[in-house]
Amino acid sequence: MTRPPTGPAGRLPAPTPAPAQLPPAGLPGLDPAWSRLVTAPETALQQAPGRADGVPAADGTPPIERTWHVLDTGPALAARGVTPVGTLLCVHGNPTWSYLWRDLASATLAAATLAAADADDGPGAWRVVAVDQLEMGFSERTGTHRTLRRRVRDLGDLTDALGLDGRVVTVGHDWGGVVSLGWAVDHADALAGVVLLDTAVHQPQDRPIPLPLRLALGALAPSTVATPAFLETTLALAHPPLPDDVKDAYRAPYRTPARRAGIGAFVADIPVGPAHPSAAELDRVAAGVRSLDVPALVLWGPRDPVFGEAHLGDLLARLPQAQVHRFEGAGHLVAEDVDVAGAVTTWLADRRPPGPELATVTRDRATAATGTRTADAAEARAPLWRRLDDLADDDSTALVEMAPPTGDGVRTIPWRLLARRVRELAAGLHAAGVRRGDRVSLLVPPGADLTATLYACLRIGAVVVVADAGLGARGLTRAVRGARPTVVVGERKGLAAARALGWPGRRVSTTTLPSTTAALLGVELSLPDLVDLGIGTDLPPEPAPDDVAAILFTSGSTGPAKGVAYTHAQLSAMRDALAAQYGLGVGTGLVAGFAPFALLGPALGCRSVTPDMDVTAPRTLTARAVAAAAEAATVDLAGPTAVFLSPAAVANVVATAGDLTGDDERALGRVGLLLSAGAPVGEALLAAVGDLLPGAVPRTPYGMTEGLLLTDVTLEEIRAAGSGGAAGGVCVGRPAAGVTVRISALDADGRATGPLDATPGVTGEVVVAAAHVKDHYDRLWLTDRESRRGTPDGDGPRGPGDGHDALDGVAPGARWHRTGDVGHLDAEGRLWVEGRLAHVLLTADGPVTPVGPEQRAQSVPGVRRAGVVGVGPRGTQQVVVVVETEPGARRPSLATPALTAAVRAAVGPAVAAVLVVPDLPTDVRHNSKVDRTRVAAWAEGVLAGGRLGRP
């Protein structure tokens, strides 16, 4: 009998032996035919520390036999005449049991049906062996406390008994992840892959054991054995809450204190320090994971109070080849919260090999996640900071801040100073320990400090993380924690938020703070400190073109903001695309009323001017502020000046035009190009702001965080294009140079399942390819996979007739991306955007895209803006139009019969209802895109008899 370990386990009651048994019938989702009892001889452990291999008992006595309960789909596969391609060895944590893997067993059997039918796109037939660890679930209660080392060897004993000797993918959750990884380290010759769900193999030295585990250790026996408190707390971590019958299924093996002894022993076996009996084994496993050169998948619930982003970061440092997906909103019981089974079978299908092994794995995670690059195209582009090097001795103006944070009036930065400051900061960051690949979160408003810090990070190969302050505290917290930066650079306000909200990373302030303030905010250094550190020191080698350069977060207008990863080559390609399309370069000016363009100004060699506005609220930009910025941008410049404004900013500029003076009008008259993008811009609004800039050509580029410039159209071209036909939509013009646009047609269910096509008049998802399209979504493998589905960059097997051979004319080094927008191409090759794929209405008459009906509703006199949404079950949704009126309504209401009739006449008789609101909710970044998801939920509630409040 194994001697109980000293320490916390010593406070547990002595375990009571009990035989293994089968689960009761009727547990939801669990097929009783999967359950079996397996007997395996227990191998004695060698006494040498740090070893998990077994040796026979020295006295020749027969080994102890242990009986396990396992879920095994092998017999079900055999009954179907299907030979599995490998085994998924699934190991639960504490206090769950093999029931955790029931959906995976079902999903793999469904996939086996495809395999039996000789389908080419399935994952093949995988056998699932999901164990109940000894002392847990319905396996034997051995009467012993089992250490981590013992559990790793136990699992090896079981797989020996089962004869699992090749093509095994381990699947582990919680402390079952550690045990499964221990098996993987010890059975590398049989290992084909690793799947992990919220787990850890090493506790960060600067962080305490997670609070739930500390609480359990503090009251070990009462919380884990004497009462079901630990079990119930774990079951309460599901999002949404588990159904009662599922909770009862998890409780089934743990009804009495005697049957919960293993739960307490498992908690007690958590190494809380180097002297713990299991510490050496955990260190051994943690070190061995680095040598696992097999495909890996990590599926994560960020709301987990036990395993946090630091644990995820440690896992990824040990498994850099891993593909990762963070399921926003999911928590510790991620397998219950989201479709983990679907993710695993998808991952297996993507790696379905033509031969006996999984696809070859590379240790370069970025390349593994995104495919082969065109190295020659990447090498040909100058790095983003090249203009700074070229203009390092130039005393002309590089940056102008019309309202710097110091409040000391206009701030002007010459190229010479900017180039020197970038070099000093780059050297200082490197001297402070920031290395290539480290992530640096920039919580700095647009201006000189942000620009210099960003280019300094790029120069040393650090990855800049930029999230819009308009996301709000909650959105920023989700973004920063998910990106897991090494360093956070910010002003006092941003650093205070980082401290209060627990954002990770070392702190660097933009200015020198009083010592007490710095200590309170956890600030180690300031930008002036970094400048001092960098003076006289050498810069490290330049990063490679294929290195990740930036993580830029989306607006969050269609769900949680996503981190969009760009390589250095792709950022350089973006610069080159803008320069070619708009003639921007040295000697030209740029008034940047939208932060991304302000950051690209120095890369283009433009003089960049940030106007006086609140960057988190574009509607705060006034006509006079634009005029002042235009004056600063055009003075002494021979080249043209461009003004870039978001649609919300455009609306307020037009609204405040009456405040312009004669000097303001003359300054605006010197502007040569007007750009507005980020959301559709109506012809009337574009024309109105164009009237304020009589020398400018109004243009509206179409793009997104994943590809800033995809198409472009002038006001004159918009007028010439007309209405866009029956489908309507916003004309966003022809593809920019080097951009390919295709449409994936919608099916009857509103899904974009059609091949990539350029046939005019076909409505579907807009799919683009360009060298300046994003590399991948950060730690969102499934999202990234979906964004490349059905394209030459997509995962999964290739076959004849997939249509990719018809995609001619794609630029070298181009990346494909499904935009999530729906629209169509016309006979002239112009793209018309009809809305978002997620907002397509599924009516009884088929899919309806929202923008066309919204445009027709907005043609009704008295309607200022409209949002068209679907109410009811998909497939029979009713069309509901929600409008803002002119003059504005004071409160939400049903539209008058006259307005309802007018809207129905314009949109069509299918309109079920018209509702009036004072203001339609919009996205956080541009303050202009109607939040149709929110409007739809509100309208559904109102029409179901709910309160008629504001949406």
Summary of the structure (lengths in Angstrom):
residues: 951
radius of gyration: 30.4
end to end distance: 65.2
largest distance: 103.3
contacts: 3428
relative contact order: 0.06
helix: 36%
strand: 22%
